Amino acid sequence: LEADHLLVFFGLHPRLGPIAEWGLTIDKRAIVVDTEKFQTNVPGIFAVGDINTYPGKKKLILSGFHEAALAAFAVAAHLNPAKKVPLQYTTTSPIMHKRLGLSDDAGTPPR
């Protein structure tokens, strides 16, 4: 994955710092995103976790995980619009079982 920048922030209190000057729509010190893609008003900039806001936002870690998964699919579609990204379930996917070393090349699970 090529990108100009990937900014990851960890902390107890989200602070926008220089990001506040990027022309993003901000509401009460949080970046406004759409809930389909978690993209900001600036195309190609996505925000997840406590740093974003949208109607009904709950600042829970579980919400952040959910947002990150949806944003990852949106970023993939943004970068490669013609390419479909398959969703693999780790509990039932033979492809994922093989990648995780849970089956052999024939798809047979180890004993």
C-alpha positions, 0 to 999 in steps of 0.5 A, spaced: 500 500 500 502 506 497 500 512 501 503 519 502 502 519 509 499 514 515 498 518 521 496 514 527 495 517 534 494 513 541 492 517 547 487 519 552 485 525 549 484 527 542 488 533 540 488 535 532 494 539 532 496 541 525 491 537 522 486 542 524 489 547 519 488 541 513 481 544 511 477 538 514 470 539 517 471 540 525 465 539 530 467 540 537 474 538 536 473 532 532 473 531 525 466 530 521 466 523 517 461 520 513 459 513 516 459 509 510 466 510 508 469 514 514 472 519 509 472 526 511 470 532 507 477 532 503 477 526 499 482 521 501 483 523 508 479 518 513 478 518 520 476 513 525 476 512 533 475 518 538 478 523 533 472 523 529 464 525 530 458 523 526 451 523 528 450 518 534 457 517 535 459 513 541 466 513 544 467 506 545 473 502 543 468 497 540 466 503 535 473 504 533 474 497 531 468 497 527 470 504 524 477 501 522 474 495 519 469 499 514 474 505 513 479 499 511 474 497 505 473 504 503 480 506 503 481 499 498 475 501 494 478 509 493 485 506 491 483 501 487 475 502 484 475 497 479 478 491 484 473 488 489 475 486 495 473 479 498 471 478 505 474 472 508 471 469 515 476 466 519 472 461 522 469 458 515 474 460 510 479 455 507 483 460 504 484 464 511 485 457 514 491 455 509 494 462 510 493 461 518 497 455 517 490 451 520 490 447 513 495 444 508 495 445 501 489 440 500 485 444 505 485 438 510 485 441 517 491 438 521 490 433 527 
